[in-house]
């Protein structure tokens, strides 16, 4: 078995801006830096991708070290189930897990959905994300994308009502979901919750910092609230009761497709709605997430639409949304 890890950059068309959480400056990105993991055995190559996230104390270097720490075990035959205990949840495990799924599918001459016992995947409608910015800029971007069925609006605190009104003016017919990226206080949430339904907002994602989300217990939620930074894998679920209505499943948080599918099943059993999201990455990262997104309430797999460069054989997007990946890409 040969293991290969590379750092790859994909240029973003313009920039991608989200809340810096609380009093921190907004986070601006012009490139998506990812780790690509390649596992080769018996002449068959499997690939996976992850995006280490500073919010979770992950870097390209630390994630590389995590993967190299299990290289000997992988060469000795470590499988996906063993990986769940050999590595902690997070970006590094995600890349390895997805590479193993890809390898297994190619070795078996089947698609991953067949190996997982899932129905054949269909196209899924995905949001199109509008970065945090000045109201006039966000209005213009909304108008440019007013033909899209769902817009995801990045917010971050002061001035958010003006931003949201501007987006609604620019795209009067689109569904809107919003993501505060932990950038609100409880007072901000209450102020926003009073006007969100009138602006046609369907859902609010992670309004409060994960460490302060206990404030959501027992307060009025006029529209569904989704847990993102507060939900990583199945162990997160007991802490979400009474605070959230939907969970955002991201493979870079769960540590791969194996745990993501298990989290989806467990969350549905407990009555949560499902959102499937991602970090900023290429089509190779969207491909396994597409399987988890089947039937989800909200799908956020739009990074390839925000990139100016992507993988060969990229995901295909049209009015039906994100289509299943080709076998040449993954799975």
N, C-alpha and C positions, 0 to 999 in steps of 0.2 A: 504494500500500500504506500502510495506517495501522497503527501499532504503539501499543498502549496497555498500561501496566503499573500495576497497583494493588496496594496492601498490604491484605490482608483477614485478619480475625481470626475464629476459630471457637472457641466456648467448649467447654472440656473438662468433662465431667460429673465434678465433684470435682476431682481433681488427678492429674497423671501424674508419677511419681518414678522416676528411674534413678540408678545409681551415678555419683558424681562422679569416679570413677577415682582409685585409690590413697587418699591422705589428704585429698582434696578432699571438701567437703560434697556430699550428694546434690543432684541437679538437679531442681527442682520446677517444673512448668508448670501453669497453669490455663487458658491459651489457646494455640491453635495459630495462629501468625502465618505467613502464606504470601504469596508473590507470585503474582498472576494475570497472565498474559501473553495479550493478545488481538491477533491478526493479522487484519486485514480487507483483502481484495483482491477486486475485481470483485463487491462486494456479498456476499461469502462470509466468514464469521467462523470462525476457528479459535482454540481456547483451550488453554492449558497451565498447570500449577501447579507450583511448587517450594517447598520449605521450606529456606531457607538455614540451615546448621548451624554454630554457633560452634566445634564440635570441629574443623572444617575451615577456620576463620578466615573464615566466611561470615556476612554480615549482610544484612538486607533492603536496606540502602543500597548495600553493595558489589555485591550481585547485580544490583541495578537498573543500576548504572553499567556492569557487564559487558554487560548487554543493550543499553543505549543505545550502547555502543561499536561494535556491529555493525548499528545501525539503518540506516545508509546502505547497507550491503551487502545487507541484507534487502530494502530498497526497490529495489535494483538486480537482485534475483532470486536471492540466495543461497539454496541449497537445503539439504536435510538433510545430504547428503554433504559439501558445502562447509562446513557448520557444524562438522563434526568437527575441522577444522583452524582454523577462524576463532575458535572459543571453546574454552577448556580444559574438561575434564570437571568436572562439579559441578552445583549446583542451578540456576544461571542458564541454562546450556545446556539443562538438562532442560526447563524451562518453554518455551523457544523451540522445541525439537525437537518436543515434544508438541503445541504449537500448530500447527506446520507439518503434522504428521501429521493432525490434526483438520481443518485446512483442505483438505488434499489429498483426504481421504475425502469431504468434503462437495462439493468441486468435481467429483469423479469419480462421485458418486452411489453410492458403495460404502462398506463398513465398512473400518476400518483392517486388520483381520485378512485381508481379501481382498487389499488392496494389498500386504501383507507376505508373501503366499503361505502363510498359516498356516491350519490347520483352524479351523472355527467353534468359538469358545471355549465351554466348559461351566462350570457352577458349580465352584468350588474350595473345599474345606474350609479354613478359616483358624483360626489360633490366636486365643485371647482373652488379652490381656496383663494380668497382675497386677503393679501397681507395687510397687517396693521399699518396705517398711514394717516395722512390728513384727510378730512372728509371729502374735499374736492377731488383728490386723487382716487379715493375709494369709490366715489360716485362714478367717475370716468371709467374705472376698471369694471365696475358693476355693469355699466351700460354696454361696455365692450363684450361682456359675457352674459347679457340679459337673455340670450337664447338658451342658456343652460338651465336644466330643470331645478338644480339645487346649488346654492352658493353657500360656502362655509366662510364665515367672516371672522377674522382674527381681531379680537378686541384686547383691551389692557388697562382699563381704569378711567381716568379723567378724560372727558370728551367722547366717551363711547356712545352716548345717546345721539350726539350729532353725527358720528360716523355711521351708526346704524340707519338713521333717517336718510343719510346721503345714499347709502347702498340701496335702500328701498326705493328711493327716487330713480336711481339708475336702472334698477331691475324690478319693475313693479309686479311682474308675474312669477318670478322665481321663488321657490321655497327657500327659506333661510334657516341655517343652523349657525350658532355662534360658539366661539371658543375663546375663553378668557385666559387660558394657559396659566391658571393660578394667580391671575393678576388683580382680582377684586378683593375687597373686604366684605364683611357681612352687610354693612350699610350700603355699599355699592350694589350688592346683589339685590337687596330689598328695593333700592331705587330703580334698578333696571327691570326687575321682575314686574313692576307696576306698569311698564310700558311695552314690554316685549310682545305680549299677545296682540296688542293693537298694531304692531308693526309686522305681524305675520311670521314671527319667529317660531319654529317648531321645537327647538331644543337648545339648551345651554350646556356647554361642555366645561367641566372642571372650573367652576367660578372661583373657588377658594383654594388656597394652598393645601396640599394634601395633609400637612400636619395640623391644619386648623379646620378641617372639614367637619369636625364634630359640631360646629355651629349650625350645620344644616339639619341636625336632628330636631324634629318637631316644628319646623317653621313651614309656612305656606309655600308650596311649589306650584305656581300657576301653569307651568309647563315642565316637561320632563328634564331632569338634570342627569348628565352623563358623567361617570367617573373615568378619568383618563389617568393622570398621574397617581390617583389613589387606587388604581386597579392594575396589578401586574400579572398574577397567575391565580390558580385556584385558592391559594392561601389568603388572598386578599378579600375574598367574598364575605367572610364573617364580619369584617370591619365596615362593610358598605351598607348594612341593613339600616333602613330608616333615613338614609342620607341621599341615596341615588336611585334612579329608575332604570338607567341604562348603563352598560359597561362597554368601554372602548377596548377592544382586543387588538393589540399590536404585537406582532411576532418578535420584535426587538425587546419587548417587555416580558413576554411569556417565556422567551428562550427557545422559540422555534414553533414549527407547525404542530408537532406532537402535543405539546402542552396547550397550544392555542385551541385545537379541536376539543381537548378535554375541558378547558375553561368554558368554551361555548356551551357544551353540553351541560355542565354544572350550573352555569348562570341561567340558562333557559329553565332548568329544573327548579330554580329558586325564584322564577318569575321576572327576571330582568330582561329588558330589551337588549338587543345586540347592535353595537356599532363596531365596524372593523376599520381601523386606521393604520397608519404607518408613520415612520420617520421619513425624512426627505431622502430618497434613494432612486435607484434605477428600476427598469422593468423587471430585473431579476428578483428584486425584493417584493414586487407587487404580485408576482406569479403565485407563490404559495399562499399569500394572504387572500387571493381571489377565491380560493377554495373555502376559506372560513367565512367569506362575505356572502355566500349563497343564502338568500332569505333574510339578510340582516336589515334592521330598521334603517340604519344610515351606513353608507359605505363611503369611505374617504381614502381612495386609492388613486389620487390624481397627480402625484409627482411627475410621472412622465409627460403630462401636459404642461408642466411648469419648467421642464428642462429644455435646454437648447441642444444637448447631446445625450445619447442613450446607448443601450446595448444593441448589438446586432440582433435581428429577429425580435424587435421590441413588442410589448403589449400593443394591441390594436384598440383604439377608442373611436366611437362614433356616437350617433344620437341614442343608441341603445345602451351606451356606457362602456365599461371596460370588458373586453371580450376575454375568454379563457386564453391562457398562454399557449403558444405553439410548443410542440415537443422539442423543437430546436432551441428554444429559450430555456425551458425548465420543465421537469416532471413528465 
